[in-house]
Amino acid sequence: DAKTTQPPSMDCAEGRAANLPCNHSTISGNEYVYWYRQIHSQGPQYIIHGLKNNETNEMASLIITEDRKSSTLILPHATLRDTAVYYCIVRPSNTGNQFYFGTGTSLTVIP
Amino acid sequence: GAVVSQHPSRVICKSGTSVKIECRSLDFQATTMFWYRQFPKQSLMLMATSNEGSKATYEQGVEKDKFLINHASLTLSTLTVTSAHPEDSSFYICSAPSRNTIYFGEGSWLTVV
């Protein structure tokens, strides 16, 4: 019950912005959008999350559409180390709730 | 962010034996922790929710007698794979919530031979 849809794979040139889309058309009002990434053979790494406003941190920016049915994770200047599987997850704000992972987007940054 | 640590990172065990994987929250307390399993080239699959002071909650299709979970304290949860078989070989990952998000451990590779 992942509730999100992401493209299975994307390529991005090194130094360019990587824009990773996510569709969450059934998102509820109390659900946040979270982004994680998983580099091969490691545990998922938290990137960013938001409710309805756009968010930015040192790793990425998160753009959420006004109707909240989709979002885009932006890595402003992709590097080879950003090659990973990126997961978009929706989850209620209650911290007792777990994450259900979808299939994610495998991003390959090309030199 | 908060730190979650797993041990061991890699373990090989013989078929029929049991193996324990530990998950610790290093700088915060976690009344709840989550255990996932990941097969090669697949996504993470939630196995169970570990609850401090009470029984774990297992996802549908996960055998609770095979995957024993004990949440002994506010910083430690353990997953014991009992009577392991080669098909239990997988990447096991734990996570814990802290301040409105969830942090993941580094994962533990289990190989059953």
Backbone of each chain as ProteinMPNN parsed JSONL, in Angstrom:
{"seq_chain_A": "DAKTTQPPSMDCAEGRAANLPCNHSTISGNEYVYWYRQIHSQGPQYIIHGLKNNETNEMASLIITEDRKSSTLILPHATLRDTAVYYCIVRPSNTGNQFYFGTGTSLTVIP", "coords_chain_A": {"N_chain_A": [[0.847, -1.191, 0.0], [1.726, 1.355, -1.045], [0.975, 3.823, -2.135], [2.128, 5.704, -3.789], [3.47, 6.744, -6.974], [6.196, 6.327, -9.051], [8.589, 7.031, -11.657], [10.409, 4.259, -12.978], [13.145, 4.51, -13.575], [15.775, 6.922, -14.133], [18.017, 9.115, -15.86], [20.697, 11.417, -15.352], [22.756, 14.147, -16.165], [25.974, 14.746, -14.866], [26.404, 17.461, -12.643], [24.186, 18.769, -13.542], [20.747, 19.678, -12.779], [18.758, 17.32, -11.08], [15.569, 16.164, -11.482], [13.117, 14.607, -9.844], [10.12, 13.027, -10.196], [6.985, 12.438, -8.432], [3.964, 10.804, -7.986], [1.14, 11.172, -6.041], [-1.72, 10.872, -5.815], [-3.817, 10.15, -4.15], [-3.388, 11.204, -1.679], [-3.873, 12.028, 1.752], [-5.202, 14.653, 3.885], [-3.671, 14.848, 6.22], [-1.291, 13.71, 5.676], [2.179, 13.571, 5.161], [4.73, 14.193, 2.701], [7.483, 12.302, 2.082], [10.934, 11.946, 1.261], [13.397, 9.606, 0.543], [16.615, 8.131, -0.001], [18.431, 5.351, -1.314], [21.483, 4.102, -1.387], [23.4, 1.642, -2.999], [23.381, -1.356, -1.156], [23.147, -0.168, 1.338], [21.432, 1.289, 4.182], [18.322, 3.135, 3.872], [18.514, 6.662, 3.343], [17.517, 9.627, 4.865], [16.121, 12.394, 3.141], [14.392, 14.695, 2.73], [11.291, 16.245, 3.772], [7.806, 17.208, 3.503], [4.704, 19.02, 3.938], [2.721, 20.773, 2.67], [3.864, 23.11, 1.802], [6.631, 24.263, -0.187], [9.868, 22.934, 0.328], [13.268, 23.268, 1.377], [16.537, 22.072, 1.843], [19.947, 21.367, 2.803], [20.489, 19.294, 1.133], [18.524, 18.971, -0.876], [15.64, 20.163, -2.764], [12.13, 20.296, -2.29], [9.284, 20.245, -4.11], [5.924, 20.722, -3.921], [2.833, 20.23, -5.428], [0.019, 22.47, -5.672], [-2.444, 21.202, -5.275], [-1.549, 19.028, -3.956], [-1.243, 16.533, -5.07], [0.929, 15.626, -6.386], [4.539, 15.644, -6.424], [7.895, 16.96, -6.634], [11.211, 16.077, -6.357], [14.169, 17.841, -6.153], [17.474, 17.714, -7.002], [19.914, 19.942, -6.95], [22.5, 20.168, -8.179], [23.615, 17.584, -9.513], [25.736, 14.915, -8.503], [28.107, 12.226, -9.029], [27.906, 10.676, -6.782], [25.294, 10.851, -6.111], [23.949, 8.9, -7.373], [21.528, 6.522, -6.982], [18.71, 4.746, -5.513], [15.688, 6.382, -5.324], [13.163, 7.064, -3.085], [9.811, 7.95, -2.759], [7.5, 8.69, -0.312], [4.383, 8.613, 1.329], [2.971, 9.582, 4.381], [1.192, 9.614, 7.462], [1.399, 12.219, 9.952], [1.687, 11.254, 12.498], [4.035, 9.835, 14.527], [4.081, 7.171, 15.138], [3.436, 5.745, 12.958], [4.34, 3.546, 10.343], [6.597, 3.316, 7.483], [5.704, 2.495, 4.189], [7.233, 1.191, 1.468], [7.447, 1.985, -1.974], [8.399, 1.153, -5.322], [10.275, 2.975, -6.106], [12.613, 5.306, -7.745], [15.276, 4.661, -9.807], [18.036, 6.455, -9.984], [20.528, 7.43, -12.152], [23.506, 9.053, -12.319], [25.303, 10.53, -14.794], [28.619, 10.763, -15.961]], "CA_chain_A": [[0.0, 0.0, 0.0], [2.692, 2.436, -1.083], [0.234, 5.045, -2.423], [2.877, 6.632, -4.638], [3.908, 6.231, -8.263], [7.412, 6.988, -9.516], [9.19, 6.365, -12.81], [11.366, 3.262, -12.493], [14.536, 4.904, -13.721], [16.076, 8.213, -14.77], [19.419, 9.482, -15.979], [20.95, 12.847, -15.222], [24.155, 14.478, -16.394], [26.671, 15.292, -13.702], [26.398, 18.917, -12.594], [22.855, 19.279, -13.869], [19.718, 19.416, -11.776], [17.965, 16.102, -11.238], [14.182, 16.392, -11.06], [12.488, 13.306, -9.69], [8.689, 13.22, -9.93], [6.244, 11.439, -7.657], [2.512, 11.006, -8.003], [0.452, 10.682, -4.833], [-3.027, 11.477, -6.046], [-4.779, 9.804, -3.09], [-2.836, 11.664, -0.411], [-4.832, 12.597, 2.685], [-4.818, 15.959, 4.394], [-2.704, 14.782, 7.313], [-0.119, 12.944, 5.246], [3.357, 14.261, 4.67], [5.5, 13.571, 1.62], [8.871, 12.071, 2.485], [11.85, 11.413, 0.263], [14.585, 8.909, 1.007], [17.365, 7.484, -1.062], [19.173, 4.183, -0.889], [22.657, 3.762, -2.166], [23.52, 0.178, -3.016], [23.848, -2.096, 0.025], [23.086, 0.647, 2.548], [20.093, 1.622, 4.617], [17.81, 4.373, 3.293], [18.955, 7.928, 3.924], [16.508, 10.671, 4.821], [16.489, 13.565, 2.352], [13.558, 15.862, 2.989], [9.861, 15.964, 3.797], [6.978, 18.403, 3.548], [3.254, 18.817, 4.006], [2.119, 21.455, 1.52], [4.756, 24.15, 1.32], [7.902, 23.81, -0.736], [10.899, 22.851, 1.338], [14.648, 23.196, 0.888], [17.601, 21.902, 2.828], [21.276, 21.328, 2.193], [20.578, 18.208, 0.172], [17.581, 19.001, -1.985], [14.408, 20.94, -2.648], [10.905, 19.541, -2.503], [8.21, 21.07, -4.651], [4.639, 20.029, -3.826], [1.813, 20.975, -6.17], [-0.979, 23.089, -4.808], [-3.453, 20.199, -4.902], [-0.773, 18.02, -3.215], [-1.343, 15.219, -5.705], [2.231, 15.22, -6.904], [5.669, 16.424, -5.926], [9.152, 16.781, -7.345], [12.445, 16.245, -5.604], [15.18, 18.45, -7.005], [18.87, 17.761, -6.592], [20.28, 21.077, -7.802], [23.72, 19.913, -8.954], [23.824, 16.158, -9.271], [27.085, 14.363, -8.579], [28.096, 10.776, -9.208], [27.515, 10.064, -5.51], [23.839, 10.892, -5.985], [23.383, 7.698, -8.007], [20.855, 5.772, -5.913], [17.271, 4.595, -5.695], [15.004, 7.428, -4.572], [11.82, 6.649, -2.707], [8.825, 8.939, -2.332], [6.6, 7.983, 0.604], [3.44, 9.466, 2.049], [2.781, 9.02, 5.72], [0.616, 10.56, 8.418], [2.374, 12.873, 10.804], [1.855, 10.48, 13.719], [5.318, 9.14, 14.395], [3.924, 5.739, 15.317], [3.111, 5.09, 11.695], [5.51, 3.08, 9.615], [6.714, 3.608, 6.062], [5.591, 1.441, 3.201], [8.027, 1.616, 0.326], [7.13, 1.586, -3.331], [9.551, 0.649, -6.081], [11.261, 4.035, -6.218], [13.24, 5.663, -9.019], [16.714, 4.442, -9.834], [18.686, 7.587, -10.639], [21.931, 7.253, -12.535], [24.162, 10.295, -12.707], [26.254, 10.163, -15.837], [29.732, 11.726, -16.017]], "C_chain_A": [[0.884, 1.243, 0.0], [2.032, 3.772, -1.374], [1.0, 6.06, -3.232], [3.266, 5.926, -5.93], [5.115, 7.035, -8.712], [7.906, 6.293, -10.78], [10.262, 5.397, -12.332], [12.815, 3.7, -12.586], [14.65, 6.246, -14.422], [17.585, 8.353, -14.865], [19.538, 10.985, -15.825], [22.433, 13.087, -15.435], [24.747, 15.108, -15.14], [26.706, 16.814, -13.765], [25.057, 19.544, -12.926], [21.896, 19.012, -12.713], [19.001, 18.114, -12.11], [16.583, 16.375, -10.666], [13.443, 15.059, -11.031], [11.016, 13.49, -9.323], [8.088, 12.099, -9.089], [4.763, 11.796, -7.699], [1.914, 10.387, -6.755], [-0.952, 11.25, -4.813], [-4.05, 11.178, -4.958], [-4.312, 10.276, -1.712], [-3.933, 12.301, 0.445], [-4.296, 13.901, 3.278], [-3.755, 15.937, 5.473], [-1.439, 14.018, 6.937], [0.977, 13.834, 4.689], [3.931, 13.496, 3.48], [6.951, 13.493, 2.074], [9.673, 11.559, 1.289], [13.063, 10.807, 0.972], [15.354, 8.423, -0.203], [18.169, 6.33, -0.47], [20.294, 3.932, -1.884], [22.899, 2.271, -1.967], [24.107, -0.373, -1.717], [23.92, -1.245, 1.288], [21.639, 0.838, 2.96], [19.62, 2.918, 3.989], [18.26, 5.604, 4.082], [17.855, 8.959, 3.771], [17.006, 11.853, 3.983], [15.697, 14.782, 2.809], [12.11, 15.412, 3.141], [9.088, 17.273, 3.88], [5.512, 18.043, 3.572], [2.57, 19.474, 2.813], [2.978, 22.582, 0.969], [6.006, 23.54, 0.719], [8.949, 23.861, 0.369], [12.27, 22.766, 0.682], [15.566, 22.942, 2.063], [18.918, 21.765, 2.08], [21.405, 20.237, 1.134], [19.731, 18.448, -1.073], [16.472, 20.005, -1.733], [13.227, 20.035, -2.953], [9.818, 20.503, -2.943], [6.926, 20.242, -4.64], [3.595, 20.863, -4.545], [0.736, 21.474, -5.211], [-2.059, 22.104, -4.366], [-2.85, 19.013, -4.146], [-0.825, 16.645, -3.845], [-0.041, 14.77, -6.339], [3.312, 16.115, -6.311], [6.894, 16.116, -6.768], [10.298, 17.014, -6.381], [13.496, 16.789, -6.561], [16.543, 18.371, -6.319], [19.527, 18.8, -7.476], [21.507, 20.848, -8.68], [24.133, 18.463, -8.713], [25.299, 15.781, -9.406], [26.987, 12.843, -8.723], [27.639, 10.064, -7.933], [26.0, 10.123, -5.263], [23.168, 9.709, -6.689], [22.83, 6.79, -6.912], [19.422, 5.503, -6.346], [16.58, 5.589, -4.768], [13.553, 7.013, -4.336], [10.999, 7.851, -2.236], [7.776, 8.203, -1.509], [5.653, 9.0, 1.206], [3.094, 8.779, 3.36], [2.129, 10.061, 6.619], [1.669, 11.09, 9.368], [2.607, 12.137, 12.112], [3.115, 9.636, 13.619], [5.212, 7.653, 14.643], [3.657, 4.999, 14.033], [4.363, 4.735, 10.912], [5.499, 3.559, 8.176], [6.458, 2.353, 5.259], [6.271, 1.945, 1.937], [7.423, 1.122, -0.978], [8.404, 1.118, -4.009], [10.619, 1.713, -6.299], [11.734, 4.3, -7.634], [14.733, 5.437, -8.898], [17.344, 5.564, -10.652], [20.141, 7.25, -10.917], [22.468, 8.593, -12.981], [25.32, 9.929, -13.628], [27.37, 11.202, -15.919], [29.674, 12.58, -17.282]], "O_chain_A": [[0.814, 2.073, 0.906], [2.513, 4.791, -0.879], [0.549, 7.199, -3.352], [3.379, 4.702, -5.986], [5.076, 8.264, -8.753], [7.67, 5.098, -10.962], [10.96, 5.694, -11.363], [13.634, 3.302, -11.758], [13.775, 6.657, -15.184], [18.331, 7.79, -14.064], [18.607, 11.732, -16.126], [23.27, 12.327, -14.948], [24.099, 15.896, -14.451], [27.001, 17.391, -14.812], [24.819, 20.713, -12.624], [22.186, 18.237, -11.802], [18.681, 17.842, -13.267], [16.445, 16.769, -9.508], [13.18, 14.461, -12.074], [10.699, 14.04, -8.269], [8.601, 10.981, -9.04], [4.374, 12.943, -7.476], [2.154, 9.218, -6.451], [-1.325, 12.007, -3.916], [-5.054, 11.882, -4.851], [-4.798, 9.788, -0.692], [-4.801, 13.013, -0.059], [-3.107, 14.206, 3.185], [-3.011, 16.906, 5.628], [-0.613, 13.717, 7.799], [0.738, 14.72, 3.868], [3.652, 12.313, 3.285], [7.563, 14.507, 2.409], [9.16, 10.842, 0.43], [13.659, 11.409, 1.865], [14.805, 8.316, -1.3], [18.533, 6.336, 0.706], [20.071, 3.599, -3.047], [22.633, 1.72, -0.899], [25.157, 0.062, -1.245], [24.671, -1.566, 2.209], [20.725, 0.579, 2.177], [20.452, 3.74, 3.603], [18.368, 5.581, 5.308], [17.321, 9.148, 2.678], [18.16, 12.264, 4.099], [16.276, 15.785, 3.227], [11.743, 14.326, 2.693], [9.629, 18.308, 4.271], [5.124, 16.915, 3.269], [1.907, 18.794, 2.03], [2.838, 22.966, -0.192], [6.395, 22.427, 1.075], [8.91, 24.734, 1.236], [12.41, 22.256, -0.43], [15.4, 23.518, 3.138], [18.993, 22.016, 0.877], [22.334, 20.262, 0.327], [20.164, 18.165, -2.19], [16.371, 20.608, -0.664], [13.32, 19.122, -3.774], [9.48, 21.451, -2.235], [6.854, 19.189, -5.273], [3.48, 22.065, -4.304], [0.573, 20.967, -4.102], [-2.532, 22.158, -3.231], [-3.571, 18.1, -3.744], [-0.471, 15.666, -3.187], [0.066, 13.628, -6.785], [3.037, 17.189, -5.775], [6.924, 15.139, -7.517], [10.344, 18.023, -5.678], [13.687, 16.255, -7.653], [16.739, 18.884, -5.217], [19.686, 18.554, -8.672], [21.534, 21.301, -9.824], [24.913, 18.172, -7.807], [26.006, 16.259, -10.293], [25.916, 12.259, -8.559], [27.056, 8.981, -7.996], [25.495, 9.517, -4.319], [21.951, 9.544, -6.603], [23.563, 6.345, -6.028], [18.975, 5.964, -7.396], [16.858, 5.628, -3.569], [12.826, 6.661, -5.265], [11.453, 8.654, -1.421], [7.223, 7.2, -1.962], [6.056, 10.11, 1.554], [2.947, 7.559, 3.427], [2.463, 11.244, 6.555], [2.714, 10.468, 9.56], [3.618, 12.367, 12.774], [3.239, 8.809, 12.715], [6.17, 6.926, 14.382], [3.649, 3.768, 14.008], [5.313, 5.514, 10.83], [4.517, 4.135, 7.708], [6.937, 1.273, 5.605], [5.92, 2.999, 1.408], [6.949, -0.01, -1.072], [9.369, 0.736, -3.348], [11.754, 1.383, -6.641], [11.329, 3.633, -8.586], [15.378, 5.962, -7.99], [17.197, 5.608, -11.873], [20.882, 6.838, -10.025], [21.945, 9.2, -13.915], [26.19, 9.129, -13.283], [27.092, 12.401, -15.944], [30.532, 13.439, -17.488]]}, "seq_chain_B": "GAVVSQHPSRVICKSGTSVKIECRSLDFQATTMFWYRQFPKQSLMLMATSNEGSKATYEQGVEKDKFLINHASLTLSTLTVTSAHPEDSSFYICSAPSRNTIYFGEGSWLTVV", "coords_chain_B": {"N_chain_B": [[20.927, 14.394, 11.723], [19.027, 11.897, 13.565], [20.588, 8.884, 14.845], [20.693, 5.547, 13.927], [21.745, 2.345, 14.639], [22.921, -0.789, 13.475], [23.708, -4.21, 14.211], [24.995, -7.434, 13.64], [26.759, -6.134, 10.715], [27.188, -7.844, 8.673], [26.473, -11.299, 8.409], [27.021, -14.754, 8.45], [25.421, -17.808, 8.542], [24.764, -21.224, 9.464], [22.439, -23.415, 7.904], [19.452, -24.015, 9.638], [20.221, -23.041, 12.071], [19.99, -20.302, 14.458], [19.925, -16.741, 14.248], [20.776, -13.564, 15.537], [19.92, -10.164, 15.173], [20.774, -6.896, 16.012], [19.313, -3.734, 16.763], [19.865, -0.429, 17.39], [18.971, 2.693, 18.792], [20.89, 5.466, 18.871], [21.111, 8.102, 19.899], [18.675, 8.844, 20.816], [15.458, 8.001, 22.193], [13.335, 5.262, 21.463], [10.185, 4.15, 21.328], [9.009, 2.659, 19.49], [10.052, 0.613, 16.839], [10.936, -0.362, 13.522], [11.089, -3.173, 11.374], [12.544, -4.243, 8.368], [12.793, -6.128, 5.317], [14.836, -6.83, 2.542], [15.156, -8.018, -0.637], [17.499, -8.754, -3.298], [17.559, -6.245, -5.788], [14.992, -5.467, -5.261], [12.351, -3.646, -3.577], [12.119, -2.268, -0.207], [10.569, -4.297, 2.215], [8.172, -4.118, 4.647], [8.356, -5.853, 7.653], [7.641, -6.064, 10.383], [6.427, -4.306, 13.28], [8.082, -3.186, 16.036], [7.485, -3.003, 19.443], [8.166, -1.334, 22.377], [8.031, -2.933, 25.43], [5.788, -4.419, 24.829], [4.102, -6.845, 22.695], [5.34, -7.503, 19.396], [4.063, -6.249, 16.284], [3.095, -7.912, 13.466], [3.412, -7.905, 9.903], [1.112, -8.949, 7.371], [1.522, -12.28, 6.367], [4.06, -12.621, 7.37], [5.937, -14.716, 9.368], [5.542, -14.975, 12.728], [6.67, -16.687, 14.571], [8.96, -17.435, 13.4], [10.435, -15.174, 12.907], [11.525, -13.644, 15.426], [10.876, -10.956, 17.513], [12.153, -8.675, 19.804], [11.756, -6.046, 21.941], [13.659, -4.742, 23.96], [14.407, -2.493, 25.412], [14.224, 1.113, 25.531], [16.01, 1.82, 23.62], [16.814, -0.345, 22.172], [16.148, -2.923, 19.915], [15.655, -6.266, 18.905], [16.004, -8.651, 16.299], [15.427, -11.946, 15.737], [16.21, -14.511, 13.657], [14.913, -17.524, 13.387], [15.785, -21.005, 13.101], [17.069, -20.819, 10.558], [16.965, -20.716, 6.988], [18.251, -21.142, 3.63], [16.602, -19.531, 1.981], [16.007, -17.448, 3.621], [18.041, -15.741, 3.439], [19.002, -12.466, 3.095], [18.758, -8.848, 3.045], [18.486, -7.139, 5.943], [16.826, -4.532, 7.53], [16.553, -2.023, 9.99], [14.52, 0.514, 11.538], [13.753, 3.656, 13.141], [11.51, 6.005, 14.583], [11.928, 9.532, 14.907], [11.319, 12.705, 15.986], [9.23, 13.4, 14.026], [10.115, 12.149, 11.728], [11.608, 9.252, 10.169], [14.394, 7.238, 10.854], [16.926, 5.216, 9.473], [18.754, 2.173, 9.992], [22.039, 0.88, 9.115], [21.719, -1.506, 7.906], [21.703, -5.128, 7.707], [23.362, -7.809, 6.38], [22.336, -11.011, 5.78], [23.414, -14.233, 5.292], [22.55, -17.465, 4.641], [23.848, -20.623, 4.799]], "CA_chain_B": [[19.753, 13.632, 12.084], [19.188, 10.853, 14.564], [21.415, 7.777, 14.391], [20.25, 4.186, 14.215], [22.86, 1.457, 14.339], [22.615, -2.219, 13.453], [24.845, -5.114, 14.368], [26.175, -7.205, 12.791], [26.491, -5.647, 9.373], [27.14, -9.046, 7.831], [26.543, -12.545, 9.168], [26.803, -16.01, 7.728], [25.069, -18.858, 9.488], [24.417, -22.501, 8.861], [21.021, -23.723, 7.822], [18.918, -24.643, 10.837], [20.615, -22.295, 13.268], [19.317, -19.02, 14.647], [20.823, -15.598, 14.236], [20.16, -12.367, 16.112], [20.36, -8.863, 14.657], [20.425, -5.843, 16.963], [19.052, -2.392, 16.247], [19.948, 0.525, 18.499], [18.878, 4.13, 18.568], [22.074, 5.891, 19.609], [21.009, 9.392, 20.566], [17.283, 9.133, 21.122], [14.699, 6.848, 22.638], [12.335, 4.844, 20.481], [9.231, 3.171, 21.828], [8.64, 1.858, 18.318], [11.046, 0.427, 15.785], [10.382, -1.115, 12.397], [12.015, -4.094, 10.713], [12.283, -4.453, 6.946], [13.625, -7.093, 4.598], [15.001, -6.417, 1.147], [15.831, -8.955, -1.528], [18.23, -8.046, -4.354], [16.839, -5.533, -6.841], [13.617, -5.231, -4.863], [12.165, -2.583, -2.598], [12.056, -2.698, 1.189], [9.282, -4.833, 2.622], [7.982, -4.039, 6.088], [8.086, -7.151, 8.269], [6.965, -5.967, 11.669], [6.625, -3.139, 14.13], [8.56, -3.588, 17.356], [6.932, -2.098, 20.445], [8.811, -1.473, 23.671], [7.154, -3.339, 26.521], [4.651, -5.236, 24.39], [4.394, -7.724, 21.561], [5.504, -6.902, 18.078], [2.961, -6.378, 15.33], [3.655, -8.451, 12.24], [2.68, -7.697, 8.661], [0.491, -10.156, 6.849], [2.414, -13.186, 5.668], [5.341, -12.762, 8.076], [5.767, -15.7, 10.445], [6.035, -14.414, 13.985], [7.484, -17.678, 15.282], [10.243, -17.549, 12.715], [11.127, -13.893, 13.069], [11.218, -13.215, 16.789], [11.27, -9.582, 17.767], [12.126, -8.299, 21.213], [12.096, -4.626, 22.138], [14.038, -4.882, 25.357], [14.532, -1.2, 26.078], [13.848, 2.235, 24.656], [17.037, 2.043, 22.606], [17.26, -1.604, 21.584], [15.224, -3.935, 19.411], [16.382, -7.351, 18.262], [15.304, -9.555, 15.387], [16.057, -13.258, 15.695], [15.727, -15.398, 12.609], [15.044, -18.874, 13.949], [15.858, -22.106, 12.15], [17.271, -20.123, 9.281], [17.13, -21.489, 5.755], [18.836, -20.306, 2.576], [15.654, -18.535, 1.463], [15.979, -16.303, 4.551], [19.158, -14.863, 3.103], [18.437, -11.194, 2.656], [19.247, -7.622, 3.688], [17.51, -6.778, 6.96], [17.035, -3.129, 7.898], [15.65, -1.53, 11.019], [14.359, 1.963, 11.549], [13.093, 4.175, 14.33], [11.041, 7.37, 14.377], [12.422, 10.587, 15.786], [10.952, 14.063, 15.574], [8.392, 13.464, 12.83], [10.598, 11.387, 10.588], [12.098, 7.917, 10.509], [15.784, 7.049, 10.496], [17.213, 3.823, 9.189], [20.072, 1.632, 10.246], [22.875, 0.619, 7.938], [21.325, -2.788, 7.337], [22.463, -6.323, 8.047], [23.295, -8.849, 5.349], [22.298, -12.363, 6.304], [23.586, -15.316, 4.318], [22.352, -18.779, 5.254], [24.494, -21.614, 3.923]], "C_chain_B": [[20.069, 12.566, 13.113], [19.946, 9.672, 13.977], [20.825, 6.458, 14.868], [21.353, 3.249, 13.762], [22.426, 0.002, 14.402], [23.888, -3.03, 13.616], [24.357, -6.555, 14.349], [25.789, -6.644, 11.429], [26.436, -6.808, 8.38], [27.248, -10.274, 8.72], [26.246, -13.709, 8.237], [26.473, -17.071, 8.763], [24.693, -20.126, 8.744], [22.909, -22.707, 8.89], [20.568, -24.454, 9.081], [19.276, -23.937, 12.122], [19.836, -20.985, 13.331], [20.338, -17.905, 14.673], [20.074, -14.367, 14.722], [20.773, -11.109, 15.513], [19.869, -7.794, 15.627], [20.233, -4.501, 16.246], [19.02, -1.434, 17.43], [19.727, 1.95, 18.011], [19.939, 4.753, 19.47], [21.893, 7.191, 20.387], [19.57, 9.808, 20.817], [16.603, 7.845, 21.576], [13.586, 6.536, 21.642], [11.417, 3.793, 21.088], [8.776, 2.248, 20.712], [9.826, 1.775, 17.37], [10.419, -0.462, 14.714], [11.462, -1.974, 11.767], [11.559, -4.346, 9.279], [13.204, -5.552, 6.427], [13.682, -6.649, 3.149], [15.774, -7.475, 0.392], [16.482, -8.164, -2.646], [17.303, -7.486, -5.427], [15.354, -5.333, -6.523], [13.549, -4.106, -3.833], [12.152, -3.151, -1.18], [10.643, -3.187, 1.502], [9.189, -4.793, 4.141], [7.615, -5.417, 6.627], [7.229, -7.001, 9.522], [7.289, -4.651, 12.347], [6.962, -3.637, 15.524], [8.114, -2.546, 18.378], [7.585, -2.365, 21.803], [7.778, -1.832, 24.729], [5.937, -4.143, 26.111], [5.04, -6.044, 23.157], [4.534, -6.943, 20.27], [4.261, -7.125, 17.232], [3.537, -6.784, 13.989], [2.768, -8.143, 11.035], [2.134, -9.039, 8.166], [1.503, -10.992, 6.079], [3.774, -13.369, 6.324], [5.135, -13.664, 9.283], [6.373, -15.182, 11.747], [6.892, -15.4, 14.76], [8.845, -17.866, 14.631], [11.085, -16.293, 12.911], [10.724, -13.31, 14.42], [11.751, -11.812, 17.026], [11.093, -9.278, 19.24], [12.582, -6.852, 21.336], [12.401, -4.443, 23.613], [14.106, -3.558, 26.117], [14.158, -0.106, 25.087], [14.891, 2.531, 23.587], [17.464, 0.772, 21.886], [16.099, -2.489, 21.167], [16.06, -5.019, 18.741], [15.448, -8.189, 17.405], [16.073, -10.866, 15.379], [15.398, -14.089, 14.61], [15.969, -16.818, 13.105], [15.036, -19.924, 12.853], [16.015, -21.569, 10.726], [17.473, -21.108, 8.126], [17.692, -20.578, 4.676], [17.888, -19.251, 2.03], [15.471, -17.347, 2.398], [17.135, -15.354, 4.299], [18.611, -13.58, 2.498], [19.159, -10.05, 3.363], [18.16, -7.191, 4.662], [17.843, -5.369, 7.477], [16.053, -2.749, 8.994], [15.554, -0.018, 10.919], [13.632, 2.376, 12.811], [12.663, 5.612, 14.069], [11.662, 8.324, 15.384], [12.016, 11.922, 15.203], [10.316, 14.107, 14.197], [8.999, 12.852, 11.581], [11.146, 10.059, 11.083], [13.519, 7.781, 10.003], [16.084, 5.558, 10.42], [18.62, 3.433, 9.604], [20.796, 1.327, 8.951], [22.513, -0.691, 7.252], [22.255, -3.915, 7.746], [22.258, -7.371, 6.965], [23.345, -10.213, 6.021], [22.433, -13.343, 5.155], [23.477, -16.629, 5.06], [22.895, -19.833, 4.295], [24.141, -23.037, 4.36]], "O_chain_B": [[21.224, 12.36, 13.485], [19.952, 9.473, 12.762], [20.504, 6.282, 16.043], [21.838, 3.346, 12.635], [21.655, -0.389, 15.278], [24.979, -2.614, 13.226], [23.364, -6.858, 15.01], [24.621, -6.681, 11.043], [25.724, -6.752, 7.377], [28.025, -10.289, 9.675], [25.365, -13.657, 7.379], [27.185, -17.21, 9.758], [24.353, -20.103, 7.562], [22.211, -22.232, 9.785], [21.221, -25.395, 9.533], [18.685, -24.215, 13.165], [19.126, -20.613, 12.396], [21.484, -18.107, 15.076], [18.913, -14.145, 14.38], [21.991, -11.005, 15.365], [18.701, -7.783, 16.016], [20.907, -4.195, 15.262], [18.235, -1.612, 18.361], [20.229, 2.354, 16.962], [19.896, 4.59, 20.69], [22.488, 7.346, 21.453], [19.282, 10.99, 21.008], [17.115, 6.746, 21.365], [12.981, 7.436, 21.06], [11.843, 2.665, 21.334], [8.222, 1.179, 20.967], [10.516, 2.767, 17.136], [9.485, -1.216, 14.985], [12.612, -1.552, 11.643], [10.39, -4.617, 9.006], [14.241, -5.858, 7.016], [12.698, -6.155, 2.599], [16.911, -7.794, 0.739], [16.079, -7.035, -2.925], [16.391, -8.162, -5.904], [14.556, -5.059, -7.419], [14.568, -3.676, -3.293], [12.172, -4.367, -0.987], [9.655, -2.569, 1.105], [10.028, -5.365, 4.837], [6.693, -6.067, 6.135], [6.234, -7.702, 9.704], [8.274, -3.982, 12.035], [6.214, -4.415, 16.116], [8.341, -1.351, 18.196], [7.553, -3.487, 22.309], [6.781, -1.131, 24.905], [5.13, -4.514, 26.963], [6.155, -5.937, 22.649], [3.936, -5.884, 20.081], [3.507, -8.074, 17.447], [4.378, -6.077, 13.433], [1.541, -8.124, 11.135], [2.641, -10.107, 8.511], [2.246, -10.476, 5.244], [4.565, -14.197, 5.873], [4.267, -13.411, 10.118], [7.584, -14.98, 11.839], [7.758, -14.987, 15.532], [9.77, -18.395, 15.248], [12.305, -16.365, 13.062], [9.732, -12.592, 14.542], [12.921, -11.521, 16.775], [10.06, -9.567, 19.844], [13.668, -6.491, 20.883], [11.544, -4.051, 24.405], [13.884, -3.519, 27.327], [13.815, -0.386, 23.939], [14.681, 3.399, 22.739], [18.386, 0.807, 21.071], [15.191, -2.768, 21.951], [17.058, -4.722, 18.085], [14.281, -8.404, 17.733], [17.258, -10.884, 15.044], [14.193, -14.338, 14.638], [17.114, -17.252, 13.224], [14.382, -19.769, 11.821], [15.207, -21.834, 9.836], [18.069, -22.173, 8.282], [17.614, -19.356, 4.802], [18.335, -18.17, 1.648], [14.855, -16.349, 2.023], [17.196, -14.276, 4.889], [17.859, -13.602, 1.524], [20.057, -10.271, 4.176], [17.035, -6.907, 4.251], [18.988, -5.067, 7.812], [14.875, -3.103, 8.941], [16.391, 0.639, 10.299], [12.981, 1.563, 13.467], [13.378, 6.359, 13.403], [11.89, 7.979, 16.544], [12.335, 12.231, 14.055], [10.819, 14.783, 13.3], [8.459, 13.016, 10.487], [11.144, 9.785, 12.283], [13.825, 8.155, 8.87], [15.566, 4.757, 11.198], [19.548, 4.242, 9.574], [20.259, 1.486, 7.855], [22.957, -0.95, 6.133], [23.419, -3.702, 8.083], [21.131, -7.77, 6.671], [24.29, -10.525, 6.745], [21.682, -13.299, 4.182], [24.227, -16.879, 6.003], [22.469, -19.93, 3.144], [24.591, -24.002, 3.744]]}, "name": "protein", "num_of_chains": 2, "seq": "DAKTTQPPSMDCAEGRAANLPCNHSTISGNEYVYWYRQIHSQGPQYIIHGLKNNETNEMASLIITEDRKSSTLILPHATLRDTAVYYCIVRPSNTGNQFYFGTGTSLTVIPGAVVSQHPSRVICKSGTSVKIECRSLDFQATTMFWYRQFPKQSLMLMATSNEGSKATYEQGVEKDKFLINHASLTLSTLTVTSAHPEDSSFYICSAPSRNTIYFGEGSWLTVV"}
